[in-house]
Amino acid sequence: MRTTAGLLTGHRAAPARPGPPPEVAALRAELARVGNNLNQAVRAANVSGLDRAAAAELTARVDAAEAVMGQIREALRS
């Protein structure tokens, strides 16, 4: 529609940017699933309550997962 409207009005539409390759899209979807799972685990821990040792373990695992996800995000941007 924009291209056709642009032809009629004399304005050119900006070319569409290509989407990410399928591999990148799949990695982003997997990251979203991992993030969702982490959120659910933390929410469940908050509801049920944890002792200090279990809370420290969960915090360490969430921090490690966030670090890996950050590295993946940076790799996807480059």
VMD Tcl script that builds the backbone (N, CA, C; Angstrom):
set m [mol new atoms 234]
animate dup $m
set s [atomselect $m all]
$s set {name element resname resid chain x y z} {
  {N N MET 1 A 0.826 -1.187 0.000}
  {CA C MET 1 A 0.000 0.000 0.000}
  {C C MET 1 A 0.870 1.250 0.000}
  {N N ARG 2 A 1.890 1.260 0.831}
  {CA C ARG 2 A 2.731 2.453 0.904}
  {C C ARG 2 A 3.438 2.712 -0.418}
  {N N THR 3 A 3.894 1.622 -1.047}
  {CA C THR 3 A 4.563 1.792 -2.330}
  {C C THR 3 A 3.602 2.357 -3.360}
  {N N THR 4 A 2.394 1.818 -3.410}
  {CA C THR 4 A 1.393 2.307 -4.355}
  {C C THR 4 A 1.023 3.753 -4.042}
  {N N ALA 5 A 0.814 4.067 -2.786}
  {CA C ALA 5 A 0.484 5.438 -2.399}
  {C C ALA 5 A 1.640 6.365 -2.742}
  {N N GLY 6 A 2.860 5.891 -2.556}
  {CA C GLY 6 A 4.027 6.691 -2.888}
  {C C GLY 6 A 4.112 6.982 -4.369}
  {N N LEU 7 A 3.742 6.006 -5.179}
  {CA C LEU 7 A 3.738 6.231 -6.622}
  {C C LEU 7 A 2.716 7.291 -7.001}
  {N N LEU 8 A 1.595 7.268 -6.341}
  {CA C LEU 8 A 0.545 8.234 -6.657}
  {C C LEU 8 A 0.896 9.637 -6.191}
  {N N THR 9 A 1.568 9.736 -5.043}
  {CA C THR 9 A 1.877 11.055 -4.482}
  {C C THR 9 A 3.275 11.541 -4.829}
  {N N GLY 10 A 4.088 10.674 -5.401}
  {CA C GLY 10 A 5.452 11.062 -5.740}
  {C C GLY 10 A 6.446 10.835 -4.619}
  {N N HIS 11 A 6.006 10.305 -3.498}
  {CA C HIS 11 A 6.908 10.007 -2.379}
  {C C HIS 11 A 7.324 8.550 -2.446}
  {N N ARG 12 A 8.564 8.312 -2.144}
  {CA C ARG 12 A 9.050 6.935 -2.125}
  {C C ARG 12 A 9.012 6.403 -0.702}
  {N N ALA 13 A 8.573 5.183 -0.591}
  {CA C ALA 13 A 8.575 4.534 0.727}
  {C C ALA 13 A 9.985 4.023 1.014}
  {N N ALA 14 A 10.345 4.044 2.263}
  {CA C ALA 14 A 11.643 3.499 2.647}
  {C C ALA 14 A 11.634 2.000 2.378}
  {N N PRO 15 A 12.749 1.474 1.890}
  {CA C PRO 15 A 12.775 0.031 1.639}
  {C C PRO 15 A 12.610 -0.748 2.945}
  {N N ALA 16 A 11.924 -1.839 2.853}
  {CA C ALA 16 A 11.693 -2.667 4.041}
  {C C ALA 16 A 13.017 -3.268 4.492}
  {N N ARG 17 A 13.231 -3.245 5.796}
  {CA C ARG 17 A 14.443 -3.854 6.332}
  {C C ARG 17 A 14.220 -5.351 6.434}
  {N N PRO 18 A 15.217 -6.116 6.054}
  {CA C PRO 18 A 15.048 -7.569 6.170}
  {C C PRO 18 A 15.011 -7.980 7.635}
  {N N GLY 19 A 14.244 -8.985 7.932}
  {CA C GLY 19 A 14.179 -9.500 9.292}
  {C C GLY 19 A 15.415 -10.316 9.605}
  {N N PRO 20 A 15.531 -10.748 10.836}
  {CA C PRO 20 A 16.708 -11.546 11.202}
  {C C PRO 20 A 16.660 -12.902 10.505}
  {N N PRO 21 A 17.818 -13.511 10.334}
  {CA C PRO 21 A 17.828 -14.865 9.775}
  {C C PRO 21 A 17.024 -15.807 10.676}
  {N N PRO 22 A 16.537 -16.900 10.127}
  {CA C PRO 22 A 15.729 -17.829 10.938}
  {C C PRO 22 A 16.452 -18.319 12.194}
  {N N GLU 23 A 17.767 -18.491 12.107}
  {CA C GLU 23 A 18.516 -18.967 13.277}
  {C C GLU 23 A 18.464 -17.951 14.411}
  {N N VAL 24 A 18.579 -16.679 14.070}
  {CA C VAL 24 A 18.539 -15.617 15.083}
  {C C VAL 24 A 17.144 -15.514 15.677}
  {N N ALA 25 A 16.138 -15.610 14.828}
  {CA C ALA 25 A 14.761 -15.569 15.325}
  {C C ALA 25 A 14.502 -16.726 16.277}
  {N N ALA 26 A 15.033 -17.904 15.955}
  {CA C ALA 26 A 14.859 -19.069 16.833}
  {C C ALA 26 A 15.573 -18.866 18.164}
  {N N LEU 27 A 16.772 -18.285 18.132}
  {CA C LEU 27 A 17.494 -18.020 19.381}
  {C C LEU 27 A 16.755 -16.997 20.242}
  {N N ARG 28 A 16.207 -15.971 19.602}
  {CA C ARG 28 A 15.442 -14.980 20.366}
  {C C ARG 28 A 14.215 -15.607 21.009}
  {N N ALA 29 A 13.549 -16.489 20.282}
  {CA C ALA 29 A 12.378 -17.170 20.847}
  {C C ALA 29 A 12.792 -18.041 22.027}
  {N N GLU 30 A 13.920 -18.726 21.899}
  {CA C GLU 30 A 14.407 -19.566 23.003}
  {C C GLU 30 A 14.772 -18.712 24.206}
  {N N LEU 31 A 15.414 -17.565 23.978}
  {CA C LEU 31 A 15.722 -16.663 25.088}
  {C C LEU 31 A 14.459 -16.197 25.792}
  {N N ALA 32 A 13.428 -15.911 25.020}
  {CA C ALA 32 A 12.158 -15.491 25.615}
  {C C ALA 32 A 11.579 -16.603 26.479}
  {N N ARG 33 A 11.671 -17.845 26.006}
  {CA C ARG 33 A 11.158 -18.972 26.801}
  {C C ARG 33 A 11.957 -19.142 28.094}
  {N N VAL 34 A 13.281 -19.011 27.998}
  {CA C VAL 34 A 14.122 -19.136 29.198}
  {C C VAL 34 A 13.778 -18.033 30.190}
  {N N GLY 35 A 13.643 -16.814 29.692}
  {CA C GLY 35 A 13.281 -15.710 30.577}
  {C C GLY 35 A 11.938 -15.926 31.234}
  {N N ASN 36 A 10.988 -16.442 30.488}
  {CA C ASN 36 A 9.670 -16.729 31.038}
  {C C ASN 36 A 9.766 -17.790 32.140}
  {N N ASN 37 A 10.544 -18.829 31.885}
  {CA C ASN 37 A 10.716 -19.878 32.894}
  {C C ASN 37 A 11.367 -19.332 34.157}
  {N N LEU 38 A 12.370 -18.468 33.990}
  {CA C LEU 38 A 13.006 -17.857 35.162}
  {C C LEU 38 A 12.012 -17.025 35.960}
  {N N ASN 39 A 11.203 -16.255 35.261}
  {CA C ASN 39 A 10.201 -15.445 35.957}
  {C C ASN 39 A 9.229 -16.325 36.734}
  {N N GLN 40 A 8.800 -17.411 36.133}
  {CA C GLN 40 A 7.873 -18.319 36.818}
  {C C GLN 40 A 8.523 -18.946 38.046}
  {N N ALA 41 A 9.799 -19.330 37.924}
  {CA C ALA 41 A 10.494 -19.944 39.059}
  {C C ALA 41 A 10.645 -18.959 40.212}
  {N N VAL 42 A 11.009 -17.733 39.894}
  {CA C VAL 42 A 11.180 -16.723 40.935}
  {C C VAL 42 A 9.839 -16.380 41.574}
  {N N ARG 43 A 8.797 -16.287 40.761}
  {CA C ARG 43 A 7.467 -15.997 41.302}
  {C C ARG 43 A 7.028 -17.111 42.253}
  {N N ALA 44 A 7.235 -18.356 41.838}
  {CA C ALA 44 A 6.855 -19.494 42.696}
  {C C ALA 44 A 7.649 -19.477 43.997}
  {N N ALA 45 A 8.923 -19.133 43.907}
  {CA C ALA 45 A 9.754 -19.068 45.110}
  {C C ALA 45 A 9.262 -17.969 46.042}
  {N N ASN 46 A 8.840 -16.847 45.482}
  {CA C ASN 46 A 8.336 -15.755 46.315}
  {C C ASN 46 A 7.034 -16.138 47.004}
  {N N VAL 47 A 6.189 -16.879 46.301}
  {CA C VAL 47 A 4.899 -17.268 46.874}
  {C C VAL 47 A 5.080 -18.309 47.968}
  {N N SER 48 A 5.913 -19.314 47.692}
  {CA C SER 48 A 6.046 -20.413 48.644}
  {C C SER 48 A 7.024 -20.114 49.764}
  {N N GLY 49 A 7.902 -19.177 49.535}
  {CA C GLY 49 A 8.905 -18.857 50.539}
  {C C GLY 49 A 10.067 -19.832 50.467}
  {N N LEU 50 A 11.258 -19.338 50.661}
  {CA C LEU 50 A 12.463 -20.157 50.616}
  {C C LEU 50 A 13.302 -19.883 51.844}
  {N N ASP 51 A 14.055 -20.897 52.245}
  {CA C ASP 51 A 15.022 -20.633 53.299}
  {C C ASP 51 A 16.211 -19.899 52.667}
  {N N ARG 52 A 17.114 -19.406 53.501}
  {CA C ARG 52 A 18.219 -18.578 52.991}
  {C C ARG 52 A 19.107 -19.328 52.013}
  {N N ALA 53 A 19.396 -20.581 52.297}
  {CA C ALA 53 A 20.286 -21.352 51.412}
  {C C ALA 53 A 19.647 -21.547 50.040}
  {N N ALA 54 A 18.372 -21.900 50.018}
  {CA C ALA 54 A 17.677 -22.109 48.748}
  {C C ALA 54 A 17.543 -20.788 47.993}
  {N N ALA 55 A 17.283 -19.707 48.711}
  {CA C ALA 55 A 17.167 -18.397 48.067}
  {C C ALA 55 A 18.505 -17.981 47.461}
  {N N ALA 56 A 19.595 -18.238 48.173}
  {CA C ALA 56 A 20.918 -17.899 47.656}
  {C C ALA 56 A 21.235 -18.730 46.413}
  {N N GLU 57 A 20.886 -19.997 46.435}
  {CA C GLU 57 A 21.108 -20.873 45.272}
  {C C GLU 57 A 20.301 -20.387 44.078}
  {N N LEU 58 A 19.032 -20.062 44.287}
  {CA C LEU 58 A 18.183 -19.578 43.203}
  {C C LEU 58 A 18.723 -18.261 42.647}
  {N N THR 59 A 19.139 -17.372 43.524}
  {CA C THR 59 A 19.700 -16.096 43.091}
  {C C THR 59 A 20.944 -16.304 42.252}
  {N N ALA 60 A 21.815 -17.202 42.668}
  {CA C ALA 60 A 23.040 -17.478 41.915}
  {C C ALA 60 A 22.720 -18.044 40.534}
  {N N ARG 61 A 21.751 -18.936 40.472}
  {CA C ARG 61 A 21.387 -19.524 39.176}
  {C C ARG 61 A 20.735 -18.494 38.256}
  {N N VAL 62 A 19.881 -17.649 38.803}
  {CA C VAL 62 A 19.251 -16.601 37.995}
  {C C VAL 62 A 20.320 -15.632 37.486}
  {N N ASP 63 A 21.252 -15.249 38.347}
  {CA C ASP 63 A 22.333 -14.348 37.927}
  {C C ASP 63 A 23.168 -14.972 36.821}
  {N N ALA 64 A 23.481 -16.259 36.944}
  {CA C ALA 64 A 24.261 -16.946 35.909}
  {C C ALA 64 A 23.491 -17.005 34.588}
  {N N ALA 65 A 22.205 -17.291 34.668}
  {CA C ALA 65 A 21.385 -17.356 33.455}
  {C C ALA 65 A 21.293 -15.988 32.801}
  {N N GLU 66 A 21.144 -14.936 33.601}
  {CA C GLU 66 A 21.079 -13.586 33.048}
  {C C GLU 66 A 22.393 -13.210 32.370}
  {N N ALA 67 A 23.509 -13.624 32.940}
  {CA C ALA 67 A 24.805 -13.325 32.337}
  {C C ALA 67 A 24.939 -14.008 30.975}
  {N N VAL 68 A 24.538 -15.267 30.898}
  {CA C VAL 68 A 24.609 -15.994 29.629}
  {C C VAL 68 A 23.663 -15.361 28.610}
  {N N MET 69 A 22.457 -15.018 29.039}
  {CA C MET 69 A 21.507 -14.392 28.114}
  {C C MET 69 A 22.038 -13.052 27.619}
  {N N GLY 70 A 22.703 -12.305 28.473}
  {CA C GLY 70 A 23.302 -11.043 28.054}
  {C C GLY 70 A 24.377 -11.251 26.999}
  {N N GLN 71 A 25.189 -12.287 27.175}
  {CA C GLN 71 A 26.225 -12.596 26.184}
  {C C GLN 71 A 25.589 -12.984 24.851}
  {N N ILE 72 A 24.518 -13.741 24.907}
  {CA C ILE 72 A 23.830 -14.148 23.673}
  {C C ILE 72 A 23.227 -12.929 22.996}
  {N N ARG 73 A 22.602 -12.051 23.771}
  {CA C ARG 73 A 22.031 -10.834 23.186}
  {C C ARG 73 A 23.096 -10.009 22.475}
  {N N GLU 74 A 24.245 -9.854 23.121}
  {CA C GLU 74 A 25.345 -9.085 22.508}
  {C C GLU 74 A 25.812 -9.749 21.219}
  {N N ALA 75 A 25.907 -11.068 21.221}
  {CA C ALA 75 A 26.333 -11.788 20.024}
  {C C ALA 75 A 25.315 -11.612 18.897}
  {N N LEU 76 A 24.034 -11.574 19.254}
  {CA C LEU 76 A 22.996 -11.407 18.233}
  {C C LEU 76 A 23.026 -10.007 17.637}
  {N N ARG 77 A 23.435 -9.027 18.404}
  {CA C ARG 77 A 23.485 -7.646 17.919}
  {C C ARG 77 A 24.633 -7.415 16.951}
  {N N SER 78 A 25.677 -8.207 17.063}
  {CA C SER 78 A 26.850 -7.971 16.200}
  {C C SER 78 A 26.789 -8.752 14.914}
}
mol reanalyze $m
mol bondsrecalc $m
mol representation Tube
mol addrep $m
